[in-house]
Amino acid sequence: MKKAKDQSGSEPAELASLVGERIKKIRKEEGLSLELFALRCDMNAAYVGHTLSPGMSPVR
């Protein structure tokens, strides 16, 4: 498993942003729509879209 660059100084919001970007990249590589991705994760598509939007932090 790869470590995030400069992981030691990451703020929670920065980390959440990195995770969101990674999920989006993998989802697109797999050819999954947001709705299908959410369905496979047993989550609501609106919630997934909201938490993966730039500037949004699922970590509270």
Secondary structure, DSSP 8 states (H G I E B T S, - for coil): ----TTGGG--HHHHHHHHHHHHHHHHHHTT--HHHHHHHTTS-HHHHHHHTSTT--S--
